[in-house]
Amino acid sequence: MSSNCEGPSCQTSKQSCDETSGCESSRCPCGTDCGGDPVGCAQAMWGASFFQAMKSAQVEILKAKIQKAWGAKMEKAADIVLEAMGAKFQVMLAEAQAKSDVRAKLHALYQEGRK
């Protein structure tokens, strides 16, 4: 599908609309500022929407099939990842606390010298 818009410059040569944004992008308001064909732009947007909806439907179908085929293993994998990331997060918190403690102690030390 194409419209009479050309990217950010909105010239008169034809451009294929992006599947995710169509022609409604603020860079190229088809049918108004760029002098484009509003029917052609609408057609391009419907085409882009069709492919976006097709992809969404495919994702939903695959999600269900993946869950059915590998769901139990994926649940176990999620548990493993959650446990490992939880441990890593705890280490990060401990490191952050240690840095904060050093900073506070240095601050107190330097404040003593001023007294």
Residue frames as qw, qx, qy, qz and C-alpha x, y, z in Angstrom:
[[0.000, 0.889, 0.458, 0.000, 0.00, 0.00, 0.00],
 [0.445, 0.005, -0.004, 0.896, 1.21, 3.49, -0.65],
 [0.026, 0.882, 0.387, -0.269, 0.14, 7.07, -0.27],
 [0.467, 0.749, 0.070, 0.465, 1.22, 10.30, -1.82],
 [0.401, -0.898, 0.177, -0.031, 3.45, 11.18, 1.12],
 [0.734, 0.420, -0.382, 0.373, 7.23, 11.08, 1.31],
 [0.635, -0.125, -0.487, 0.586, 8.71, 10.62, 4.78],
 [0.287, -0.585, -0.370, 0.662, 9.33, 13.65, 7.00],
 [0.101, -0.195, 0.251, 0.943, 9.46, 16.07, 4.07],
 [0.433, 0.555, 0.619, -0.349, 5.96, 15.16, 2.82],
 [0.090, 0.382, -0.496, -0.774, 6.77, 15.62, -0.83],
 [0.718, 0.280, -0.019, -0.637, 4.60, 14.33, -3.65],
 [0.464, 0.303, -0.811, -0.186, 6.36, 11.06, -4.54],
 [0.845, -0.306, -0.267, -0.348, 4.87, 7.81, -3.23],
 [0.008, -0.460, 0.783, -0.418, 5.96, 6.10, 0.00],
 [0.619, -0.261, -0.734, -0.100, 4.95, 2.82, 1.60],
 [0.470, -0.681, 0.153, -0.541, 3.38, 3.37, 4.97],
 [0.041, 0.357, -0.851, 0.382, 4.92, 1.77, 8.04],
 [0.508, -0.269, -0.795, -0.196, 3.01, -1.34, 9.19],
 [0.370, -0.384, -0.672, 0.514, 2.90, -0.13, 12.78],
 [0.047, -0.446, -0.258, 0.856, 2.11, 3.54, 12.37],
 [0.398, 0.681, 0.597, 0.148, 0.44, 3.82, 8.97],
 [0.329, 0.514, 0.195, 0.768, 0.14, 7.28, 7.48],
 [0.338, -0.865, -0.332, -0.164, -1.25, 8.94, 10.56],
 [0.666, -0.235, -0.168, 0.688, 2.22, 9.90, 11.75],
 [0.058, -0.910, -0.154, 0.380, 2.71, 13.57, 12.59],
 [0.366, -0.379, 0.498, 0.689, 5.63, 13.60, 10.17],
 [0.066, 0.013, -0.683, -0.727, 3.30, 13.10, 7.26],
 [0.408, 0.347, 0.606, -0.589, -0.39, 13.85, 7.82],
 [0.190, 0.142, 0.797, 0.555, -1.64, 12.33, 4.56],
 [0.038, 0.666, 0.697, 0.264, -4.43, 14.14, 2.79],
 [0.172, -0.938, -0.245, 0.175, -3.80, 17.48, 4.47],
 [0.242, -0.848, 0.263, 0.391, -0.42, 19.18, 4.80],
 [0.402, -0.322, 0.695, 0.502, 1.35, 17.09, 2.19],
 [0.494, 0.430, -0.264, -0.708, -1.34, 17.38, -0.46],
 [0.094, -0.137, 0.979, 0.121, -1.69, 13.61, -0.53],
 [0.522, -0.166, -0.602, -0.582, -4.57, 11.47, -1.66],
 [0.473, -0.315, 0.529, -0.630, -6.80, 10.88, 1.41],
 [0.938, 0.075, -0.006, -0.340, -8.37, 7.77, -0.12],
 [0.731, 0.417, -0.501, 0.202, -4.95, 6.35, -0.93],
 [0.003, 0.467, -0.649, 0.600, -3.77, 7.15, 2.56],
 [0.732, -0.190, 0.325, -0.568, -6.84, 5.50, 4.11],
 [0.935, 0.230, -0.235, -0.129, -6.22, 2.45, 1.94],
 [0.487, 0.473, -0.616, 0.400, -2.60, 2.34, 3.10],
 [0.302, -0.399, 0.575, -0.647, -3.62, 2.64, 6.75],
 [0.893, -0.045, 0.126, -0.429, -6.17, -0.19, 6.38],
 [0.833, 0.357, -0.413, 0.085, -3.48, -2.32, 4.77],
 [0.207, 0.476, -0.655, 0.549, -1.03, -1.58, 7.56],
 [0.572, -0.290, 0.421, -0.641, -3.73, -2.30, 10.16],
 [0.941, 0.108, -0.175, -0.270, -4.51, -5.62, 8.49],
 [0.702, 0.344, -0.548, 0.298, -0.91, -6.78, 8.79],
 [0.093, -0.430, 0.584, -0.683, -0.66, -5.50, 12.35],
 [0.772, -0.161, 0.236, -0.568, -3.83, -7.44, 13.28],
 [0.905, 0.234, -0.348, -0.069, -2.56, -10.53, 11.42],
 [0.409, 0.417, -0.654, 0.481, 0.68, -10.44, 13.41],
 [0.386, -0.343, 0.487, -0.705, -1.23, -9.97, 16.67],
 [0.907, -0.016, 0.008, -0.420, -3.45, -12.97, 15.89],
 [0.790, 0.328, -0.495, 0.150, -0.41, -15.07, 15.03],
 [0.097, 0.445, -0.645, 0.613, 1.26, -14.11, 18.30],
 [0.640, -0.241, 0.352, -0.640, -1.83, -15.09, 20.29],
 [0.949, 0.131, -0.188, -0.215, -2.08, -18.46, 18.52],
 [0.630, 0.398, -0.571, 0.345, 1.61, -19.18, 19.05],
 [0.199, -0.464, 0.555, -0.661, 1.44, -18.13, 22.71],
 [0.835, -0.154, 0.200, -0.489, -1.30, -20.68, 23.35],
 [0.928, 0.253, -0.272, 0.001, 0.55, -23.44, 21.49],
 [0.376, 0.504, -0.596, 0.500, 3.86, -22.67, 23.22],
 [0.449, -0.408, 0.472, -0.640, 2.13, -22.66, 26.61],
 [0.941, -0.022, 0.053, -0.332, 0.52, -26.03, 25.85],
 [0.861, 0.349, -0.330, 0.168, 3.73, -27.62, 24.50],
 [0.563, 0.279, -0.461, 0.627, 6.33, -26.16, 26.83],
 [0.378, -0.755, -0.062, -0.533, 4.35, -24.58, 29.64],
 [0.851, -0.514, -0.085, 0.067, 5.54, -26.88, 32.42],
 [0.760, 0.033, -0.027, 0.649, 9.21, -26.47, 31.47],
 [0.162, 0.616, 0.052, 0.769, 8.77, -22.72, 31.05],
 [0.574, -0.754, -0.098, -0.304, 7.24, -22.53, 34.55],
 [0.865, -0.357, -0.024, 0.352, 10.27, -24.36, 35.95],
 [0.565, 0.326, 0.056, 0.756, 12.61, -22.12, 33.96],
 [0.147, -0.776, -0.097, -0.606, 10.81, -19.05, 35.31],
 [0.748, -0.661, -0.065, -0.009, 11.32, -20.36, 38.85],
 [0.812, -0.075, 0.028, 0.579, 15.04, -20.87, 38.18],
 [0.319, 0.526, 0.099, 0.782, 15.43, -17.39, 36.69],
 [0.389, -0.805, -0.132, -0.429, 13.43, -15.79, 39.50],
 [0.820, -0.526, -0.050, 0.220, 15.58, -17.48, 42.14],
 [0.700, 0.082, 0.077, 0.705, 18.84, -16.50, 40.43],
 [0.129, 0.629, 0.142, 0.754, 17.76, -12.91, 39.79],
 [0.564, -0.781, -0.167, -0.211, 16.50, -12.62, 43.36],
 [0.810, -0.370, -0.013, 0.455, 19.92, -13.68, 44.66],
 [0.499, 0.312, 0.144, 0.796, 21.63, -11.23, 42.30],
 [0.159, -0.782, -0.211, -0.564, 19.31, -8.45, 43.45],
 [0.703, -0.697, -0.118, 0.074, 20.13, -9.16, 47.10],
 [0.729, -0.109, 0.072, 0.672, 23.86, -8.93, 46.29],
 [0.240, 0.555, 0.211, 0.768, 23.27, -5.62, 44.52],
 [0.422, -0.826, -0.192, -0.321, 21.42, -4.29, 47.56],
 [0.785, -0.511, -0.038, 0.347, 24.26, -5.38, 49.85],
 [0.593, 0.165, 0.145, 0.775, 26.83, -3.68, 47.57],
 [0.016, -0.721, -0.226, -0.655, 24.76, -0.50, 47.50],
 [0.613, -0.773, -0.147, -0.068, 24.50, -0.54, 51.30],
 [0.780, -0.265, 0.025, 0.566, 28.27, -1.05, 51.63],
 [0.380, 0.409, 0.181, 0.810, 28.93, 1.93, 49.33],
 [0.285, -0.797, -0.227, -0.482, 26.46, 4.02, 51.28],
 [0.749, -0.622, -0.123, 0.192, 28.11, 3.04, 54.57],
 [0.670, -0.019, 0.073, 0.739, 31.57, 3.97, 53.28],
 [0.132, 0.604, 0.228, 0.752, 30.24, 7.30, 52.02],
 [0.491, -0.801, -0.207, -0.275, 28.56, 8.07, 55.34],
 [0.790, -0.470, -0.052, 0.390, 31.68, 7.13, 57.32],
 [0.539, 0.195, 0.135, 0.808, 33.92, 9.23, 55.07],
 [0.094, -0.742, -0.256, -0.613, 31.52, 12.12, 55.36],
 [0.646, -0.749, -0.149, -0.019, 31.58, 11.85, 59.16],
 [0.771, -0.209, 0.026, 0.601, 35.38, 11.64, 59.12],
 [0.357, 0.392, 0.183, 0.827, 35.76, 14.74, 56.99],
 [0.313, -0.807, -0.246, -0.437, 33.24, 16.60, 59.13],
 [0.747, -0.567, -0.160, 0.308, 35.40, 15.83, 62.21],
 [0.609, 0.055, 0.071, 0.788, 38.33, 17.67, 60.66],
 [0.029, 0.634, 0.249, 0.731, 36.24, 20.85, 60.38],
 [0.556, -0.759, -0.315, -0.128, 35.38, 20.97, 64.07]]
